[in-house]
Each structure stands twice: as C-alpha cells, then as structure tokens.
Amino acid sequence: VSRDSEAFVAAAIGALREACAPRGAANPESLVCADVLAEIPAAQRAGQTGDMVRRLFSFGDAIRYGGKVNSSEELFACKPELERLVHQLGGKG
C-alpha cells in the first residue's frame, strides 16, 4: 500500500466521521463503521454507498493492523461518491 493510499483512507474515514458526529456530543475519532452507516438512509446503506463505506473502513483496518490491501485504484475511484456522501451527511445538522 502506498503512502498516498494510506493518507487517502485516513482522510476519507476522518471526513465521514466528522460529517456523522453529533454536533458537540461525540469525539469523531470514536465513531466506527456501524456509526457512520447508521447515518446513511437505508436505500444508500444497502447499496453502492454502503459498500463504499464498508470498504473504506475495511481498508483502514487493514492498513492499521497490517492486513493486505489489494487495490489502491479502487480507493481513488470512489472519491466522487465519497465527496457527495460527506456533503450529504455534513448538511444534516
């Protein structure tokens, strides 16, 4: 895994956590994948958006705990969808 991939995953997960954190009530770093998924509408959670969130957190865990990350190209390909989701979630408060 390249440093760029590691930085992208860390930034993506951080942005999702920030967008989902209750206003002033929680430390965003404490949010896990399930917390983020709970903030996404059911239809998106069950579809491609939910899959993207799960993949990002899975990649993050693999990077953090030394597992294997197969495709960094897959990471960068999700950037437009990730940006839409962060904007959507961030506008809820």
C-alpha positions, 0 to 999 in steps of 0.5 A: 500500500502506498503512502498516498493510499494510506493518507487517502483512507485516513482522510476519507474515514476522518471526513465521514466521521466528522460529517456523522458526529453529533454536533458537540456530543461525540469525539469523531475519532470514536465513531466506527463503521456501524456509526457512520452507516447508521447515518446513511438512509437505508436505500444508500446503506444497502447499496453502492454507498454502503459498500463504499463505506464498508470498504473504506473502513475495511481498508483502514483496518487493514492498513492499521493492523497490517492486513493486505490491501489489494487495490489502491485504484479502487480507493481513488475511484470512489472519491466522487461518491465519497465527496457527495456522501460527506456533503450529504451527511455534513448538511444534516445538522 
